[in-house]
Amino acid sequence: MLIVGIAGGTGSGKTTVVKKIMENFPRNEVVVLSQDSYYRDNKHLALEERQKINFDHPNSIEFELLVEHLKLLKAGKSIKQPIYSYLTCLRSDEYEVIEPKKVTIVEGILIFSNKALLEMFDIKAFVYADADDRLIRVIHRDTLERGRDVKTVLERYLKSVKPMHEQFIEPSKVYADLIIPEGGQNKVAIEVLTSIIEKNLALEK
């Protein structure tokens, strides 16, 4: 099994890059694991307290479970991936069963910050976008999809998103094999990454 890590800042276009790559492979060959599914379960906290959690810090992610799940998939076993709600800041009691595929793509802002996880990636790509562009996308996404108002989004950006990006995410791009500027709009970089995946798959046969 080939494991591809795709990192980058919040709003950099990682999800679009992943979608573009998946279009080049049959559905039964590629599966995607999102770092966001592995936010720690905080049922012991009240909603008001959960909303104060710094979700841009590595400590907010249960990396141990993500690494364990990747090991299970690599061993040919299925996993029960958590389902996380941004509205309640909780994991659902339900889960998604993921079957092992030839390619597993792991995407998330902090995936290169964890040493154990980093060592599992066969290919590492970092999606880069200008800070202003990322902020615009974050405002658009969080107001439409996560029920937040613009003031709340900007306060969170200044308090946690921006400083955590500078402390953990931006420095982690040094681990990337490939840097993709302009996210999903960079057709050449996506073609290059797709070609690398195809060549690695061919070597595994």
KOLMIDREN-95050 format. One record per residue (C-alpha): residue in one letter; x, y, z. Coordinates in pm, 1 decimal. Layout:
N
+--------+----------+----------+----------+
: residu :        X :        Y :        Z :
+--------+----------+----------+----------+
:      a :        X :        Y :        Z :
...
+--------+----------+----------+----------+
***
This chain:
205
+--------+----------+----------+----------+
: residu :        X :        Y :        Z :
+--------+----------+----------+----------+
:      m :      0.0 :      0.0 :      0.0 :
:      l :    126.6 :    344.6 :    -96.0 :
:      i :     71.6 :    617.8 :    165.6 :
:      v :     66.1 :    978.7 :     45.4 :
:      g :     68.1 :   1271.7 :    287.2 :
:      i :    -75.5 :   1604.0 :    170.5 :
:      a :    -26.6 :   1891.9 :    415.0 :
:      g :    -66.2 :   2270.3 :    397.4 :
:      g :   -222.8 :   2557.8 :    583.8 :
:      t :   -592.0 :   2603.1 :    655.7 :
:      g :   -761.1 :   2716.4 :    334.3 :
:      s :   -458.3 :   2636.9 :    116.6 :
:      g :   -653.7 :   2413.1 :   -120.4 :
:      k :   -553.7 :   2067.8 :      8.0 :
:      t :   -901.9 :   1920.7 :    -37.4 :
:      t :   -916.1 :   2038.9 :   -398.6 :
:      v :   -574.2 :   1887.1 :   -469.3 :
:      v :   -688.9 :   1555.2 :   -321.8 :
:      k :  -1005.5 :   1557.6 :   -533.6 :
:      k :   -806.7 :   1632.0 :   -849.3 :
:      i :   -568.0 :   1343.9 :   -778.2 :
:      m :   -851.8 :   1101.3 :   -707.7 :
:      e :  -1005.5 :   1182.1 :  -1046.3 :
:      n :   -703.1 :   1014.1 :  -1205.6 :
:      f :   -749.0 :    679.6 :  -1030.8 :
:      p :  -1030.6 :    422.7 :  -1010.9 :
:      r :  -1245.1 :    456.1 :   -695.9 :
:      n :  -1145.7 :    108.8 :   -579.5 :
:      e :   -774.3 :    201.4 :   -574.2 :
:      v :   -764.6 :    515.3 :   -357.1 :
:      v :   -896.3 :    602.9 :    -11.8 :
:      v :   -861.9 :    931.3 :    179.1 :
:      l :   -813.1 :    975.3 :    552.7 :
:      s :   -866.1 :   1327.1 :    684.5 :
:      q :   -671.7 :   1447.6 :    985.8 :
:      d :   -987.3 :   1631.2 :   1095.3 :
:      s :  -1163.8 :   1299.8 :   1160.0 :
:      y :   -910.8 :   1236.1 :   1436.3 :
:      y :   -970.3 :   1537.8 :   1656.0 :
:      r :   -969.3 :   1415.0 :   2015.3 :
:      d :  -1306.0 :   1329.1 :   2163.3 :
:      n :  -1396.7 :   1598.0 :   2418.0 :
:      k :  -1730.9 :   1474.5 :   2548.5 :
:      h :  -1620.8 :   1553.2 :   2903.5 :
:      l :  -1622.4 :   1926.1 :   2823.3 :
:      a :  -1921.3 :   2159.4 :   2792.1 :
:      l :  -1985.4 :   2303.8 :   2444.4 :
:      e :  -1859.1 :   2646.4 :   2553.5 :
:      e :  -1531.4 :   2490.1 :   2670.7 :
:      r :  -1498.5 :   2273.5 :   2357.5 :
:      q :  -1528.9 :   2581.0 :   2137.3 :
:      k :  -1228.3 :   2734.6 :   2314.0 :
:      i :   -999.1 :   2444.1 :   2221.7 :
:      n :   -706.1 :   2532.8 :   1996.3 :
:      f :   -783.4 :   2300.1 :   1705.3 :
:      d :   -474.4 :   2419.1 :   1517.2 :
:      h :   -232.6 :   2275.6 :   1774.9 :
:      p :    -93.0 :   1921.5 :   1731.0 :
:      n :   -222.3 :   1825.2 :   2077.0 :
:      s :   -580.6 :   1850.8 :   1947.0 :
:      i :   -526.2 :   1551.9 :   1715.5 :
:      e :   -526.4 :   1187.1 :   1826.0 :
:      f :   -227.7 :   1101.2 :   1607.8 :
:      e :   -182.9 :    770.0 :   1787.9 :
:      l :   -514.0 :    644.4 :   1651.7 :
:      l :   -440.0 :    773.4 :   1300.8 :
:      v :   -102.8 :    593.5 :   1297.2 :
:      e :   -268.2 :    276.3 :   1429.4 :
:      h :   -532.6 :    293.8 :   1156.2 :
:      l :   -269.1 :    335.7 :    884.4 :
:      k :    -83.0 :     31.7 :   1015.2 :
:      l :   -404.8 :   -171.9 :   1006.2 :
:      l :   -481.3 :    -62.7 :    649.1 :
:      k :   -125.7 :   -146.0 :    543.6 :
:      a :   -175.3 :   -492.3 :    696.8 :
:      g :   -484.9 :   -538.0 :    479.0 :
:      k :   -740.7 :   -481.3 :    755.5 :
:      s :  -1037.8 :   -244.2 :    759.5 :
:      i :  -1070.9 :     39.5 :   1010.6 :
:      k :  -1349.7 :    234.7 :   1180.3 :
:      q :  -1269.0 :    598.3 :   1104.3 :
:      p :  -1423.7 :    847.8 :   1349.1 :
:      i :  -1680.5 :   1099.9 :   1228.3 :
:      y :  -1625.9 :   1447.7 :   1371.7 :
:      s :  -1872.3 :   1738.6 :   1387.4 :
:      y :  -1743.4 :   2097.0 :   1362.5 :
:      l :  -2073.1 :   2225.6 :   1497.8 :
:      t :  -2065.6 :   2032.9 :   1826.5 :
:      c :  -1685.9 :   1979.8 :   1841.6 :
:      l :  -1754.7 :   1613.9 :   1918.0 :
:      r :  -1707.4 :   1274.4 :   1759.7 :
:      s :  -2022.0 :   1100.5 :   1651.5 :
:      d :  -2117.4 :    766.0 :   1804.3 :
:      e :  -2115.4 :    639.7 :   1446.5 :
:      y :  -1808.2 :    576.7 :   1231.4 :
:      e :  -1709.5 :    511.4 :    872.6 :
:      v :  -1571.8 :    171.5 :    776.7 :
:      i :  -1265.7 :    214.7 :    551.8 :
:      e :  -1134.1 :    -77.8 :    350.7 :
:      p :   -766.1 :   -102.3 :    250.5 :
:      k :   -680.0 :     20.4 :   -101.2 :
:      k :   -368.7 :     40.8 :   -316.1 :
:      v :   -325.8 :    410.2 :   -229.3 :
:      t :   -411.2 :    586.3 :     96.5 :
:      i :   -402.0 :    965.5 :     95.5 :
:      v :   -377.3 :   1136.6 :    434.2 :
:      e :   -456.9 :   1508.9 :    429.7 :
:      g :   -443.3 :   1767.8 :    704.0 :
:      i :   -274.1 :   2082.3 :    825.5 :
:      l :    -62.3 :   1915.4 :   1095.3 :
:      i :     23.8 :   1574.3 :    952.2 :
:      f :    392.2 :   1662.0 :    900.3 :
:      s :    427.8 :   1774.1 :   1262.2 :
:      n :    402.3 :   1421.4 :   1403.2 :
:      k :    721.1 :   1214.8 :   1368.6 :
:      a :    556.2 :    870.7 :   1381.6 :
:      l :    304.4 :    969.8 :   1115.9 :
:      l :    563.4 :   1147.2 :    901.4 :
:      e :    771.7 :    829.7 :    883.2 :
:      m :    478.2 :    636.5 :    736.1 :
:      f :    445.3 :    852.7 :    425.3 :
:      d :    597.1 :    722.8 :    102.8 :
:      i :    528.5 :   1056.1 :    -70.3 :
:      k :    488.4 :   1395.8 :     96.7 :
:      a :    335.3 :   1702.9 :    -69.2 :
:      f :    279.3 :   2048.0 :     80.5 :
:      v :      9.6 :   2273.0 :    -65.6 :
:      y :    112.5 :   2637.0 :    -44.3 :
:      a :   -109.3 :   2944.6 :    -74.4 :
:      d :    -68.8 :   3312.1 :     13.0 :
:      a :   -189.9 :   3403.5 :    364.4 :
:      d :   -452.4 :   3647.3 :    233.1 :
:      d :   -594.8 :   3385.0 :     -3.1 :
:      r :   -611.1 :   3131.6 :    278.1 :
:      l :   -790.8 :   3376.0 :    507.9 :
:      i :  -1052.7 :   3453.9 :    242.6 :
:      r :  -1118.8 :   3081.1 :    193.1 :
:      v :  -1139.1 :   3023.0 :    569.7 :
:      i :  -1395.1 :   3302.5 :    612.1 :
:      h :  -1602.0 :   3165.8 :    325.1 :
:      r :  -1586.6 :   2805.3 :    451.6 :
:      d :  -1643.9 :   2870.4 :    820.9 :
:      t :  -1940.1 :   3103.4 :    769.9 :
:      l :  -2113.4 :   2876.9 :    519.2 :
:      e :  -2025.9 :   2529.9 :    650.1 :
:      r :  -1948.3 :   2568.6 :   1020.0 :
:      g :  -2205.7 :   2819.6 :   1138.3 :
:      r :  -1960.1 :   3089.7 :   1246.4 :
:      d :  -1990.2 :   3463.9 :   1193.2 :
:      v :  -1711.3 :   3669.7 :   1035.9 :
:      k :  -1608.9 :   3829.6 :   1366.9 :
:      t :  -1565.0 :   3488.2 :   1531.6 :
:      v :  -1366.7 :   3356.8 :   1234.0 :
:      l :  -1130.2 :   3656.2 :   1239.5 :
:      e :  -1080.5 :   3634.5 :   1617.0 :
:      r :   -996.6 :   3265.1 :   1587.7 :
:      y :   -763.9 :   3335.3 :   1295.5 :
:      l :   -564.0 :   3591.1 :   1493.6 :
:      k :   -566.9 :   3394.2 :   1819.5 :
:      s :   -483.6 :   3044.3 :   1694.6 :
:      v :   -487.1 :   2983.5 :   1316.8 :
:      k :   -214.9 :   3235.6 :   1224.1 :
:      p :     25.8 :   3170.5 :   1516.9 :
:      m :    -12.6 :   2790.9 :   1488.2 :
:      h :     48.6 :   2811.4 :   1114.1 :
:      e :    370.5 :   3002.5 :   1176.8 :
:      q :    481.2 :   2771.0 :   1459.2 :
:      f :    390.5 :   2426.1 :   1326.7 :
:      i :    255.7 :   2419.8 :    970.8 :
:      e :    478.9 :   2649.7 :    766.3 :
:      p :    801.4 :   2499.8 :    913.2 :
:      s :    679.5 :   2146.5 :    830.9 :
:      k :    701.1 :   2208.7 :    456.5 :
:      v :   1074.7 :   2127.6 :    478.1 :
:      y :    970.7 :   1761.1 :    496.8 :
:      a :    781.1 :   1774.9 :    166.3 :
:      d :    904.7 :   1597.3 :   -145.5 :
:      l :    690.3 :   1830.1 :   -354.4 :
:      i :    549.6 :   2177.9 :   -288.3 :
:      i :    230.2 :   2271.6 :   -474.0 :
:      p :    176.0 :   2648.9 :   -502.9 :
:      e :   -178.9 :   2774.6 :   -566.8 :
:      g :   -344.7 :   2450.1 :   -458.9 :
:      g :   -598.0 :   2293.0 :   -690.7 :
:      q :   -534.7 :   2554.2 :   -959.7 :
:      n :   -183.3 :   2421.7 :  -1021.2 :
:      k :   -254.5 :   2161.5 :  -1289.0 :
:      v :    112.4 :   2093.4 :  -1364.1 :
:      a :    200.5 :   2015.2 :  -1001.5 :
:      i :   -104.2 :   1788.8 :   -966.6 :
:      e :     -3.9 :   1603.8 :  -1284.4 :
:      v :    349.0 :   1562.3 :  -1146.3 :
:      l :    219.3 :   1424.8 :   -815.5 :
:      t :    -21.2 :   1191.6 :   -997.4 :
:      s :    265.7 :   1066.3 :  -1213.6 :
:      i :    481.8 :   1001.1 :   -905.6 :
:      i :    199.6 :    799.1 :   -748.2 :
:      e :    152.1 :    599.8 :  -1069.8 :
:      k :    524.2 :    519.9 :  -1090.9 :
:      n :    534.6 :    409.3 :   -727.1 :
:      l :    231.7 :    186.4 :   -782.5 :
:      a :    400.1 :     32.1 :  -1086.1 :
:      l :    710.7 :    -46.0 :   -877.5 :
:      e :    496.5 :   -220.7 :   -613.5 :
:      k :    344.8 :   -461.5 :   -868.2 :
+--------+----------+----------+----------+
***
